[in-house]
Amino acid sequence: MKSDRAEIELYPYEFEALKANRMISDMFGLYLKSVKRRGDFVVLDVSIHETNDLAGWVAAEANHAKNDEESDLLNSACDAIEVNIWFLKK
């Protein structure tokens, strides 16, 4: 039986960008506080349904970022989340 959980691996700089964004931090703060480390990665443990929500919020915040650097970091995090979603659907 497939798990209803997903582990999303992010680089530390992507994770820090999520934490620094107020909207994402407010919506997903519980998950951002309960991360694990795996080698060079920060691992978020979220439900499969929440991965889609998280990707949507991160993409929206990247599009409305205050500057190009924040947008690039959030887009990188969004790409990592979407790769995990793609693998979950396989």
C-alpha positions in Angstrom: 0.0 0.0 0.0 1.3 3.4 -0.9 2.0 5.9 1.8 0.0 9.1 1.9 3.1 11.0 3.0 5.8 12.6 0.9 9.3 13.6 1.8 10.5 16.7 -0.1 14.2 17.2 -0.2 15.3 20.8 -0.4 18.7 22.5 -0.4 19.2 24.6 2.8 19.0 27.8 0.8 15.6 26.7 -0.7 14.4 25.9 2.8 15.6 29.2 4.2 13.7 31.0 1.4 10.5 29.2 2.4 11.0 30.1 6.0 11.7 33.7 5.2 8.5 34.2 3.2 5.8 35.3 5.6 2.9 33.8 3.6 4.5 30.4 3.2 5.7 30.4 6.8 2.2 31.2 8.0 0.5 28.6 5.9 3.1 25.8 6.3 4.9 26.8 9.5 4.2 23.5 11.3 6.0 21.6 8.5 8.8 24.1 8.4 9.5 23.6 12.1 9.6 19.8 11.9 12.2 19.1 9.3 14.9 16.4 9.2 18.4 16.6 7.8 19.5 14.1 5.3 23.0 14.7 4.1 23.1 18.1 2.4 19.3 18.3 2.3 16.5 19.5 4.5 13.6 17.1 4.3 9.9 18.2 4.7 7.4 15.5 5.6 4.0 16.4 4.3 0.9 14.6 3.0 0.6 14.0 -0.7 -2.3 16.4 -0.9 -0.4 19.1 0.8 2.5 18.9 -1.7 0.2 20.3 -4.3 -0.9 23.1 -2.0 2.7 23.9 -1.1 3.8 24.0 -4.7 1.0 26.3 -5.5 1.7 28.7 -2.7 5.4 28.7 -3.4 4.8 29.4 -7.1 2.5 32.2 -6.3 4.9 33.8 -3.9 7.8 33.4 -6.4 5.7 35.4 -8.9 5.0 38.1 -6.4 8.5 38.2 -4.8 10.0 41.5 -3.7 13.1 41.0 -5.8 14.7 38.7 -8.4 16.8 36.9 -5.8 13.8 35.9 -3.7 11.9 34.9 -6.8 14.8 32.7 -8.0 15.1 31.0 -4.6 11.4 30.4 -4.4 11.3 29.1 -8.0 14.1 26.7 -7.1 12.2 25.4 -4.1 9.0 25.1 -6.2 10.9 23.0 -8.8 12.1 20.7 -6.1 8.6 20.3 -4.8 7.2 19.6 -8.3 9.8 17.0 -9.0 8.7 15.2 -5.9 5.1 15.4 -7.0 6.0 14.0 -10.4 7.7 11.0 -8.8 4.7 10.4 -6.5 2.4 10.2 -9.5 4.6 7.6 -11.3 
